[in-house]
Amino acid sequence: MIGATLPTVHFTSHLKLHVDCPSVDVSGESLSEVLNSVFEDNPRLRGYILDDQGRIRQHVIVFLDNEPIRERTNWDRPVTPNSEVYVLQALSGG
Amino acid sequence: MSRYRKQILFDGLGEAGQSRLRESRVLCVGCGALGSVIAESLVRAGVGMLRIADRDFVDLSNLQRQVLYDEEDVAQRLPKAIAAANKLRRINSDVVIEPHVADVTCQSVGELCDGVNLIMDGTDNFETRFLINDAAIEAGIPWIHAGCVGAHGQVMAIVPGQTPCLRCLMPEMPGPGTSETCDTAGVIGPAVQIVASLQVVAALKILSGQTELIRPELTVIDVWDGTLRQLKLSGLQEAGGCQCCGRREFPFLHGDEGSRSVVLCGRNSVQVAPSTSGKLSLFDLANRLDPSGEVQANPFLVRFRPDESEHELTIFADGRAIITGTEDLAEAKSLYARYIGA
């Protein structure tokens, strides 16, 4: 069950246009472990979130427990079983 | 003030708030989907002056969501700023409407921002938003950023010195083709209406003198799923690391960053702007192009479809051209050079 005992990762609905990425519960003690676990299960997602150098893309913003993560390469932030990760893409349209 | 009675009755505004609103001056950059809703709402609410800057003309494909325009505007091929002003003046003649048929560039943004209390983001591209951000932070003017694609939208109110700026959130401009547009993902009217309405709510707080109510957050909505999230941005300004609001460097405003050609969201079109500013004789241009294809002209623009071509060029008096039928910048520049001249 989502959010019960493991960190949960949500993706902006905008990203779902390109790749199947429902909200998932994944194990891990740091943001890095959580995201890498997601990418292992869903390899296509990696290319939408990270660039060739493994940095978070410029138009992608990752929030951990409602706070934005500034670092684009170093995600050693600790997560708790109740943590929520939200992956957002900037929107150009209007 | 009787026309604003219901609004004055609302506790959040009251008579004092309405009076401040009537004195306010707003710039709306872009008057497409978001801009139409923003402009209509602010004019109905009774701002003192609304300046509208838009580089585009009304097209049939706009009518699905751009609520200020109608089929007559399409038939006349009116620039959006002009069509919007015509409509807005009929809605509320108390408000001064100042239309500008113009691209917002590093050369023009300073003059457009002159004397305004607030800037509203009705644009469809990051380049203009980064320029607005530079201009707003440099001049200390609040602005309300938003984006909308599909059923999804984002809103962020930026108050210099009080909240993070756009570049705190997004330090660099996304690369070409890296993010979805209305052209590739589509967009539905209700998403636009809700996103723009959230922008207007923030605007009413600022214009009624209640800027302290603006919180450092990004609102993310999906009208199809019925979800709304408010993401905290308060940690982004720490250490003054932002090039724009921290170090006060403004490369987009100073023309060090930014191209001169952009793909237009949802239009299968490219806008090409000349590197130098100047007034073009539309009459001469129409005559020059006449032997080469179908030409239509009005006082604001020339529309030209070359013989046996799938492209259409709409040329404005400031030398800009919107080239329809391509999203390839190089192809668009080539067509510009062929028919208009660099």
Contacts between the chains, C-beta under 8 A, distances in Angstrom:
chain1	res1	chain2	res2	distance
A	12	B	152	6.9
A	12	B	220	6.9
A	13	B	150	7.5
A	13	B	151	7.1
A	13	B	152	5.2
A	13	B	222	4.5
A	13	B	224	7.2
A	13	B	225	6.0
A	13	B	227	7.8
A	14	B	149	6.3
A	14	B	150	6.5
A	14	B	152	4.7
A	14	B	180	6.2
A	14	B	185	7.5
A	17	B	150	6.7
A	17	B	180	6.5
A	17	B	185	5.5
A	57	B	174	7.6
A	57	B	178	6.7
A	58	B	170	6.6
A	58	B	171	7.2
A	58	B	172	4.7
A	58	B	173	7.2
A	58	B	174	5.2
A	58	B	175	7.0
A	58	B	178	7.4
A	59	B	170	6.7
A	59	B	174	3.6
A	59	B	178	5.6
A	59	B	179	4.8
A	61	B	169	6.4
A	61	B	170	7.2
A	63	B	231	5.3
A	66	B	231	5.9
A	66	B	232	5.1
A	67	B	232	5.7
A	67	B	235	5.6
A	68	B	169	7.1
A	68	B	231	7.0
A	68	B	232	7.6
A	68	B	233	6.1
A	68	B	235	6.6
A	68	B	236	5.8
A	70	B	235	7.6
A	70	B	236	6.9
A	70	B	241	7.8
A	86	B	229	7.1
A	86	B	231	6.9
A	88	B	154	7.7
A	88	B	218	7.8
A	88	B	220	6.4
A	88	B	231	7.4
A	89	B	179	6.2
A	89	B	180	7.6
A	90	B	126	7.3
A	90	B	147	6.7
A	90	B	154	7.4
A	90	B	169	8.0
A	90	B	170	5.7
A	90	B	174	6.1
A	90	B	179	5.9
A	91	B	147	3.1
A	91	B	148	6.3
A	91	B	149	5.0
A	91	B	152	6.8
A	91	B	153	6.9
A	91	B	154	5.4
A	91	B	179	6.9
A	91	B	180	7.3
A	92	B	124	6.5
A	92	B	125	5.7
A	92	B	126	5.7
A	92	B	147	6.1
A	92	B	149	7.1
A	92	B	174	7.5
A	92	B	179	5.1
A	92	B	180	7.2
A	92	B	181	5.4
A	92	B	265	6.4
A	93	B	33	7.9
A	93	B	124	5.5
A	93	B	147	6.0
A	93	B	148	5.4
A	93	B	149	4.0
A	93	B	180	7.3
A	93	B	181	5.4
A	93	B	182	4.1
A	93	B	185	7.6
A	93	B	187	5.9
A	93	B	265	4.9
A	93	B	266	7.0
A	94	B	30	6.7
A	94	B	32	6.6
A	94	B	33	6.2
A	94	B	34	4.4
A	94	B	35	7.7
A	94	B	121	7.0
A	94	B	122	6.3
A	94	B	123	5.7
A	94	B	124	4.5
A	94	B	146	6.4
A	94	B	147	5.6
A	94	B	148	5.4
A	94	B	182	8.0
A	94	B	192	7.9
A	94	B	265	7.0
